[in-house]
Amino acid sequence: MDPQEILSLCKRRGFLWPAYDIYGGVAGLYDYGPLGAALKNNIEDHWRQLFVLEEGFLEIACPVVAPEPVFKASGHLDAFSDIYVECTKCGETYRADHLAAGLHENPATLKEAELGKLLRDNGVVCEACKGELTAPRRFNLMFKTSIGAGKAKTGYLRPETAQGMFVNFSQLYRHGREKLPVGVVQLGKAFRNEISPRQGLLRLREFHLMEAELFVHPEQKTWPRFKDVKHQKVPLVPNAAEPVTISLGDAVSKKIIANETLAYFMWTTWKYAVDIGMDPKRMRFRQHLKDEMAHYASDCWDLESELSIGWTELVGVADRGSYDLQSHIDHSQADLTAFERFDEPKEVEQEVLRPKFDALGKLFKGDTKKIADELAKQSPSSARGKKEISVTVDGKQVKVPSSCYEIIVKKEKVSGRKLVPHVIEPSYGVDRMLYAVLEHSYDKKDDYVVLRLKGMVAPIKAGVFPLMARDGLDDIASEICSALAKAGLAAYYDDGGSIGRRYARMDEVGTPCCVTVDYDTKADGTVTVRDRDTTQQIRVKKENAAKAVALMVNNGGLESLKGL
Amino acid sequence: MDPQEILSLCKRRGFLWPAYDIYGGVAGLYDYGPLGAALKNNIEDHWRQLFVLEEGFLEIACPVVAPEPVFKASGHLDAFSDIYVECTKCGETYRADHLAAGLHENPATLKEAELGKLLRDNGVVCEACKGELTAPRRFNLMFKTSIGAGKAKTGYLRPETAQGMFVNFSQLYRHGREKLPVGVVQLGKAFRNEISPRQGLLRLREFHLMEAELFVHPEQKTWPRFKDVKHQKVPLVPNAAEPVTISLGDAVSKKIIANETLAYFMWTTWKYAVDIGMDPKRMRFRQHLKDEMAHYASDCWDLESELSIGWTELVGVADRGSYDLQSHIDHSQADLTAFERFDEPKEVEQEVLRPKFDALGKLFKGDTKKIADELAKQSPSSARGKKEISVTVDGKQVKVPSSCYEIIVKKEKVSGRKLVPHVIEPSYGVDRMLYAVLEHSYDKKDDYVVLRLKGMVAPIKAGVFPLMARDGLDDIASEICSALAKAGLAAYYDDGGSIGRRYARMDEVGTPCCVTVDYDTKADGTVTVRDRDTTQQIRVKKENAAKAVALMVNNGGLESLKGL
């Protein structure tokens, strides 16, 4: 199938189109038109229904602009980059590893100098004008900006929504009443200042994510509801074995998938993708290769979908360990831990910092008590071997020399311990899923296109047609449209052209059913409801039109309308 | 009422809090926590229901990053700025006009030099450290970034969502099948790099808008459904008369409000605000003062709400004339017009550019035909008196001297005319509306806080409590939670503390009702439903719990549950 066909349909019928077209456009930026925005809203709403309402995750919404320290801690400032070359003649930019495709077995692993040599040795020039290329340079893929006037703060547009959830862990843990697991989600825009985006919706500079972060006890990765799904079979492509279609229960017990929680959310992901209309025969989970996985991740699976350009990653489901929280703890000194209460208090030997009040008193006079309190909270390991440590008193940093405290071992009854939770992260690319849904729904016979969208995601739930735009048929059709709208069902009124042409217009954009008002409606008060997929029709009372459309949207089929 | 009380509730209970707190925060950036994000979603969803489903506006979703030419045309690049001063000692920045408050009757109208003199003459120094201030400088309030590597394009984060709709007018006009009026909406983030934001949710650097652009025929600003609302009375503060509470019909006929369309959408705005829970006694429409209104606007009204800090603008409803489209036409040369078909063709005299083929042929040889075709499309008025005009042929600009064409008058039968639509724009600040809803819902007796949120916007629709977390009561409560979730109703399970305390926790966050499972539930299968506002209770069958909660959410009250 030709992806151009879909993109042309998308543009013509108002799903999406390149943004800022009247000013020449910007590669990697797309607008969602009226049908695309509705489709996207529906895709996101169903995800909310699943994760927030049914699984109980907490939804938050953070700004997309974030200050630099967040991305220093997350690693994006140092490592979120690609290498590019620029044409010295026409200024066109290229990803160096893309130009080196075919010249090396894995050009993405090469450094700037190696790539430069490879391109030079192979005489690679500008694809557009054959001009000479610059030496490869590294480019950070975050959009940079400054916050405020004067001595501005450096800020970046977030490359993912996840960091907003990590930095807020304490708030969220408290909100969840200090219990693990606590699940959090965020839906929203993310940004990646691609060097040279050329793949339509699959590689955008501004895109939409739906991300879930499940904070769990590091040693408790079983999942109570796993028993309900462990018989479900999914096709897996493990990184160290042959592809296999296997039940999730077996995959966990054979250690193909690292733990139950990961497997449970792989199933949630699978189910969600099928719900919104992807074809399960064109889906699989591929495990990240060992060298592809982040060093801290203990396991990671991508939901891939077979598209016209090949197997494409849509969702990543990863066990990220404690990496993210630990890194923010290290960089911010904030306490992003959970507290595990023991069944009964334990006696433990513990090192603590003991303030020496004499020495403190001489140096700090009236602040002695406050400083001593702060000292007692410091971790002995961070003080060991240092000449002084810093504490914050009344908002000010105070340096306390080591003569003012000692490290002692204390026996204590403790009721529990602090721990840094692990994170299981399902991360969904909305634009890619939307595109996959379009490809998997696209059905063409001769020149007749039917988009077989699931009713739940279809942008228009029903076309409403008066057979003729006169004799009051148009008024009845308008009333039905209003009734549908009141019931939250998007309707499209159309009185132009033959009924056949009107059906075709709705089929092409995936509308699951059409309601037609004809002269019988005036006689007996019934309207026809036509099913997009069977093209069969049934008559229902006009006052039941909204009920009928709601049933069709929930995949009831015409059967379910009998008696309405 | 003390706004700190609300902000403290918001933070404690997870509505919202300052963003990036663990890294010291960034002024003007807030996170929506689990309750705030849900409240915001509900506020937006109801707006969509009203504008998209019921009024038939088309929703689109554009990127927030946009290239510079968009904002050159919109005027933001030149005029979207404030004047600031910086402390030479501590680096703190201030809006110069804010520092000059009280020293001049309207400091916002002053230029840099005037403000500098005023501050100097009055010995104004840094509020934080008494340091000396720099001279005032102008600061553009758009966040700036660059798009792409190498020779990057300058981009900005959009300061409003409106431009995305203007630049897409042609696409949207076609999508609406080339008829006026066509209404478009966009919901999403917008950005304003404030110099020194200090007003919580009322002045954010990153905020949320819901904007509608209604493109209308310039001479047709009546509105068919105005007849349904013209008897509705609203309090108006006109810019040239005394405040008055008057019907919209009278306001239009007395020319207080410029036209029916504007008045109709003022009513839509009023109704929406009341729907989501604002207090109509603390609302009014204030007309922009003559010098406050944009020069191109023919009328503009703000919906204002009385908050603890005084009357505050939440929504602007403006007739912006043809300014926006005309400006993009001028800057992009794109054809952003609508076509008005005459009832029957008219004979008109029209000036046209006629190419002189002899002269053209000598200069342009083989390109003559192409250039002549382009010349014929040019507007005679733009060519008059010029020595040459530019046309674009095969993507290249060609300069054609005036000897190659003449301006003649031609009689023609024309079937219609092109016109630049006018724009009626209702623009809603989501964060401000959310804050106003919180203030207007806040009810405190002694120390007991009840947030009287409308069920429709409440983040949690029902608390679900087992009287005791044992004897199977907890299992029944969990089942009820699941049933509510499946029905799309956010439920909160709580088995901690006394029932009274659990009610209090739900009252404080605006949950309209609570469902309690007690020992009678095991005996007769009924549960209690408690109404937040009356604190009365009624028993319903446990399998009807979702139905009961849905009725309570739609403001049915306990009366409506009888018989369930």
Interface residues (C-beta under 8 A of the other chain):
Chain A: G14 W17 A19 Y20 D21 I22 Y23 V26 A27 L29 Y30 D31 Y32 G33 P34 G36 A37 A38 K40 N41 R48 Q49 V52 L53 E54 G56 L58 E59 I60 A61 C62 P63 V64 V65 A66 P67 P69 V70 Y84 E86 G91 T93 R137 F139 F143 K144 T145 S146 I147 G148 A149 G150 K151 K153 G155 L157 G164 V167 N168 S170 Q171 L172 H175 R177 K189 F191 N193 E194 I195 S196 R205 E206 H328 H331 S332 A334 L336 S482 A485 K486 G488 L489 A490 G496
Chain B: G14 W17 A19 Y20 D21 I22 Y23 V26 A27 L29 Y30 D31 Y32 G33 P34 G36 A37 A38 K40 N41 R48 Q49 V52 L53 E54 G56 L58 E59 I60 A61 C62 P63 V64 V65 A66 P67 P69 V70 Y84 E86 G91 T93 R137 F139 F143 K144 T145 S146 I147 G148 A149 G150 K151 K153 G155 L157 G164 V167 N168 S170 Q171 L172 H175 R177 K189 F191 N193 E194 I195 S196 R205 E206 H328 H331 S332 A334 L336 S482 A485 K486 G488 L489 A490 G496
